[in-house]
Amino acid sequence: MRATAGTMPELVVLMDIPNVKAHRARLLYAAGLRTAEAVAGSTEATLMSILAKGESSSVLFGTSAALVLWP
């Protein structure tokens, strides 16, 4: 079970995606991706662009954002 206390309810659905916690859920939500289906339908380039804006490192776990979200 994920800790969701203090998290906006609309982000919880995005946090059901593997490797997506509150920070990444906020980035995806702010970019207009409100559901797991919307994220799944996005291109790798789109996901990389969205997630790179919020990462402290220029490398997203050493792999593409699509693989991070769907191993």
N, CA, C and O of each residue as an XYZ file, in Angstrom:
284
protein
N       0.844     -1.180      0.000
C       0.000      0.000      0.000
C       0.889      1.243      0.000
O       1.858      1.322      0.755
N       0.558      2.191     -0.836
C       1.324      3.419     -0.926
C       0.844      4.431      0.091
O      -0.342      4.499      0.413
N       1.778      5.213      0.587
C       1.414      6.317      1.473
C       0.889      7.452      0.612
O       1.589      7.948     -0.271
N      -0.332      7.856      0.870
C      -0.924      8.915      0.062
C      -1.399     10.085      0.914
O      -2.024     11.012      0.399
N      -1.111     10.050      2.204
C      -1.526     11.143      3.080
C      -0.891     12.442      2.608
O       0.319     12.510      2.391
N      -1.709     13.460      2.452
C      -1.203     14.754      2.013
C      -1.035     14.878      0.512
O      -0.632     15.931      0.017
N      -1.338     13.816     -0.218
C      -1.225     13.843     -1.673
C      -2.576     14.195     -2.270
O      -3.609     13.705     -1.813
N      -2.571     15.036     -3.282
C      -3.816     15.405     -3.947
C      -4.491     14.140     -4.480
O      -3.829     13.317     -5.114
N      -5.783     13.969     -4.239
C      -6.480     12.743     -4.665
C      -6.331     12.440     -6.151
O      -6.259     11.274     -6.538
N      -6.285     13.466     -6.984
C      -6.175     13.233     -8.424
C      -4.816     12.669     -8.830
O      -4.665     12.159     -9.940
N      -3.825     12.757     -7.941
C      -2.502     12.200     -8.243
C      -2.403     10.717     -7.908
O      -1.540     10.016     -8.436
N      -3.269     10.245     -7.048
C      -3.186      8.856     -6.588
C      -3.306      7.884     -7.757
O      -2.610      6.869     -7.787
N      -4.175      8.176     -8.713
C      -4.334      7.284     -9.866
C      -3.030      7.180    -10.659
O      -2.707      6.110    -11.175
N      -2.285      8.269    -10.759
C      -0.993      8.227    -11.448
C       0.056      7.502    -10.615
O       0.984      6.909    -11.166
N      -0.081      7.544     -9.311
C       0.877      6.877     -8.430
C       0.709      5.362     -8.434
O       1.523      4.651     -7.845
N      -0.332      4.861     -9.089
C      -0.498      3.420     -9.261
C       0.431      2.880    -10.346
O       0.622      1.669    -10.457
N       1.003      3.772    -11.140
C       1.962      3.372    -12.173
C       3.282      3.028    -11.470
O       3.739      3.792    -10.619
N       3.901      1.890    -11.815
C       5.179      1.535    -11.184
C       6.205      2.660    -11.325
O       6.312      3.284    -12.380
N       6.944      2.907    -10.272
C       8.009      3.909    -10.210
C       7.522      5.350    -10.266
O       8.329      6.259    -10.458
N       6.234      5.578    -10.105
C       5.702      6.939    -10.066
C       5.234      7.235     -8.650
O       4.267      6.649     -8.162
N       5.928      8.140     -8.009
C       5.535      8.605     -6.682
C       4.978     10.011     -6.842
O       4.773     10.472     -7.965
N       4.733     10.687     -5.747
C       4.038     11.973     -5.774
C       4.727     12.997     -6.686
O       4.050     13.698     -7.437
N       6.036     13.091     -6.632
C       6.748     14.095     -7.436
C       6.515     13.873     -8.928
O       6.151     14.803     -9.647
N       6.721     12.660     -9.387
C       6.526     12.368    -10.807
C       5.054     12.482    -11.189
O       4.725     12.934    -12.286
N       4.176     12.075    -10.289
C       2.739     12.198    -10.564
C       2.374     13.670    -10.777
O       1.585     13.988    -11.667
N       2.942     14.567     -9.966
C       2.680     16.000    -10.138
C       3.184     16.503    -11.491
O       2.516     17.299    -12.150
N       4.353     16.042    -11.898
C       4.897     16.444    -13.194
C       3.994     15.979    -14.333
O       3.690     16.746    -15.246
N       3.574     14.735    -14.274
C       2.705     14.186    -15.320
C       1.366     14.908    -15.343
O       0.860     15.253    -16.411
N       0.791     15.137    -14.163
C      -0.499     15.806    -14.053
C      -0.419     17.233    -14.600
O      -1.305     17.678    -15.330
N       0.632     17.929    -14.245
C       0.813     19.306    -14.704
C       0.971     19.383    -16.220
O       0.636     20.394    -16.837
N       1.484     18.306    -16.812
C       1.661     18.266    -18.260
C       0.382     17.829    -18.981
O       0.360     17.715    -20.207
N      -0.675     17.588    -18.213
C      -1.950     17.225    -18.822
C      -2.218     15.744    -18.904
O      -3.248     15.333    -19.438
N      -1.312     14.930    -18.387
C      -1.510     13.481    -18.380
C      -2.195     13.116    -17.068
O      -1.546     13.061    -16.024
N      -3.484     12.870    -17.113
C      -4.284     12.698    -15.897
C      -4.601     11.257    -15.568
O      -5.090     10.975    -14.474
N      -4.335     10.315    -16.497
C      -4.643      8.907    -16.273
C      -3.470      8.040    -16.710
O      -2.595      8.485    -17.453
N      -3.463      6.799    -16.240
C      -2.434      5.850    -16.664
C      -2.525      5.604    -18.168
O      -1.510      5.406    -18.835
N      -3.741      5.617    -18.691
C      -3.934      5.421    -20.126
C      -3.308      6.568    -20.924
O      -2.715      6.341    -21.979
N      -3.438      7.783    -20.427
C      -2.837      8.936    -21.097
C      -1.316      8.823    -21.089
O      -0.661      9.145    -22.080
N      -0.761      8.368    -19.978
C       0.691      8.183    -19.890
C       1.125      7.084    -20.853
O       2.112      7.237    -21.571
N       0.392      5.980    -20.867
C       0.732      4.859    -21.747
C       0.661      5.255    -23.216
O       1.403      4.719    -24.039
N      -0.225      6.186    -23.550
C      -0.371      6.629    -24.926
C       0.613      7.703    -25.343
O       0.610      8.130    -26.497
N       1.445      8.140    -24.433
C       2.429      9.184    -24.730
C       3.679      8.589    -25.352
O       4.019      7.431    -25.112
N       4.348      9.384    -26.142
C       5.599      8.920    -26.738
C       6.716      8.959    -25.706
O       6.630      9.655    -24.694
N       7.741      8.210    -25.982
C       8.910      8.205    -25.101
C       9.517      9.599    -25.001
O       9.929     10.024    -23.921
N       9.571     10.303    -26.115
C      10.139     11.652    -26.127
C       9.327     12.595    -25.242
O       9.892     13.425    -24.529
N       8.014     12.467    -25.291
C       7.149     13.302    -24.458
C       7.395     13.019    -22.984
O       7.531     13.944    -22.183
N       7.451     11.739    -22.626
C       7.684     11.380    -21.221
C       9.054     11.849    -20.750
O       9.196     12.343    -19.632
N      10.056     11.694    -21.602
C      11.401     12.140    -21.230
C      11.406     13.639    -20.976
O      12.018     14.106    -20.016
N      10.739     14.381    -21.816
C      10.693     15.835    -21.675
C       9.989     16.239    -20.378
O      10.468     17.108    -19.650
N       8.871     15.613    -20.101
C       8.106     15.931    -18.892
C       8.896     15.592    -17.641
O       9.020     16.415    -16.734
N       9.428     14.383    -17.593
C      10.110     13.931    -16.377
C      11.466     14.587    -16.194
O      11.906     14.785    -15.061
N      12.131     14.925    -17.275
C      13.446     15.555    -17.164
C      13.345     16.932    -16.518
O      14.292     17.385    -15.876
N      12.217     17.593    -16.680
C      12.044     18.919    -16.083
C      12.080     18.866    -14.561
O      12.426     19.853    -13.911
N      11.728     17.729    -13.997
C      11.661     17.639    -12.554
C      12.746     16.799    -11.914
O      12.776     16.658    -10.692
N      13.630     16.243    -12.709
C      14.690     15.411    -12.156
C      15.890     16.266    -11.778
O      16.237     17.211    -12.487
N      16.513     15.936    -10.673
C      17.697     16.669    -10.245
C      18.921     16.246    -11.037
O      19.930     16.952    -11.052
N      18.839     15.105    -11.689
C      19.939     14.590    -12.483
C      19.520     14.596    -13.947
O      18.329     14.554    -14.253
N      20.481     14.648    -14.842
C      20.152     14.612    -16.263
C      19.880     13.195    -16.741
O      19.494     12.986    -17.891
N      20.079     12.225    -15.864
C      19.868     10.825    -16.221
C      18.682     10.297    -15.433
O      18.632     10.425    -14.210
N      17.736      9.708    -16.132
C      16.576      9.118    -15.479
C      16.835      7.623    -15.261
O      16.463      6.793    -16.090
N      17.461      7.301    -14.164
C      17.755      5.923    -13.798
C      18.569      5.185    -14.853
O      18.527      3.956    -14.913
N      19.306      5.911    -15.682
C      20.162      5.271    -16.666
C      19.406      4.633    -17.816
O      19.982      3.834    -18.554
N      18.147      4.956    -17.989
C      17.355      4.357    -19.052
C      16.308      5.346    -19.511
O      16.258      6.468    -19.006
N      15.494      4.969    -20.428
C      14.472      5.874    -20.926
C      13.309      5.963    -19.943
O      13.090      5.046    -19.152
N      12.582      7.041    -19.990
C      11.441      7.226    -19.095
C      10.395      6.151    -19.340
O       9.755      5.689    -18.395
N      10.212      5.749    -20.577
C       9.215      4.725    -20.873
C       9.571      3.413    -20.185
O       8.689      2.726    -19.671
N      10.840      3.061    -20.170
C      11.248      1.833    -19.511
C      11.192      1.955    -18.000
O      10.946      0.968    -17.307
N      11.417      3.153    -17.483
C      11.317      3.360    -16.047
C       9.876      3.178    -15.603
O       9.619      2.596    -14.549
N       8.938      3.670    -16.397
C       7.533      3.573    -16.047
C       6.969      2.183    -16.345
O       6.082      1.710    -15.635
N       7.476      1.531    -17.385
C       6.996      0.191    -17.746
C       8.186     -0.708    -18.020
O       8.645     -0.809    -19.157
N       8.688     -1.366    -16.975
C       9.869     -2.226    -17.163
C       9.573     -3.431    -18.047
O      10.461     -4.246    -18.299
